[in-house]
């Protein structure tokens, strides 16, 4: 297993965007909420370049409302509670951490996360796919 540390807010946004840029096929994201406009724009650009981009949000009533995710990024809400903050890239690497995908979390808060690859990634992928299948479309 390969593990690398990200300690925010120092260059958190840049390192996450670089991680996302390494995607060749797909990005799957668990996020209680996802409101950082710059990161949404970045994901939209990747999606328009052919990378399947999916976000699973928490089932809070207001989560995702009023946010423009565009017509390419797929967004669903979990039916059960969600606190995980995970980005899975191409079903082979992941970022797991305390980061919320909000401007404040990325630019101001002390947050910690790990970039990982290895034997545990298939379980993350399997769990995401099951949750995606059972989630409801945002709009």
N, C-alpha and C positions, 0 to 999 in steps of 0.2 A: 504494500500500500504506500502510495506517495501522499504526503501531507505538507501543505504550505500554509502559513499563518497570514491573516490580514487583520491588522489592528487599525481601527478607524478613530477619528475621521481622516487622518493623514492619508491622502491619495486613494481613499476607498472607492470613490466613484470611478476614477481612472482604471484601477485594477479590476473592478467588476466589469467595466466596459470592455477591457482587453480580454477578459475571460469569455465574455459573450461573443466577441469578435472571432474567437477561436472555433466557434460552432461551424460545422460543415453542413449539418442536416436539420438539427432541431434543438430547441430550448424549452424545457418544462420547468415551471416555477411554482412553488408553494409560497404564498404570502398572505398573512392575515389582512393586510391592505397593501395597495401598490399605487402610490399617487405621485411619485417623482416624475415630473413632466419630461425632464431631460432623458431619463432612463427609458421612459415609454417611447419617446421619439427614437432613441437608439434601437430599441427592440423592433419598432415598426420598420425602420430602415433595413434591419437584418431580415425581417419577414418578407419585405418586398424583393429581397435578393434571393429568395427561395428557401429560407430557413423556416421550418414550421415553428411557430411560437405560441405557447400555451401558458396561461396563468390561471392557477386555482386560488381563489380568494376565500376568506373566512365567510361564514354565513351570517355575519352581523347585518342588520337591516340596511344600514347606510353604506356599507362597504361597496366601493366601486361606482356608486351613484354619482352622476355629474362629471365623471372622468371620461375623456375621449381616448379610448384605446385604439381608435382607427378601425378600419374594416379588414385588416389582415391579421392582427393579433387576436387569437381566440381566448376568451375569458369565460370562466365558469365559477360558480360558488359551490362550496362544499355544503352538504346537507348536515354534516356533523361539525363540531367545533374544530378549529384549526389554529394552531399556534406556531407551526413549523415555518422556518424561513430557509428555503432551499432552492438552488438553481441547479438543474441537471442539464448538462451539455452533451448532446450526441449519445446519450445512454452510456457514457463511459467515464465522465468526470462530473464532480459536483462541487458546489459551494454551499456550506452549511454554517450558519452563524446566528448571532443575535440581531443582525441588521434588519430593520424594517426598510422597505423600499420607498422611503420618504426623503424629502430634501433634508429635513432636520437630522434624521438618523445617519444619512450619508455624509453630511457636511459638519455636524456639530457634536453629536453624541460620541462617547467612548463606546465603541462596539468591537466585538471580536468575531472572527470567522475563520473557517478552514477550507482550503481548496483540497479536495481529496480525489483519489482515483484508486481503483483496486477492486478487491473481491466483494465489497459491500454495495457497490453501485447497482448491480442487478436487482437487489432487494428494494432499493430506492425507486428504481424504474418500475418494477412490478407494482409497488404500492401506489405510485403516482398514477399509473394506468388504471388501476382499479378505482381509485378516487375520482379520476377524470370521468370514467364511465358512469359513475353514480352521482356526479355533480349536475347542477342545473345551469343552463346558459344565463349569462348576466342580463341580456336584453332579449 
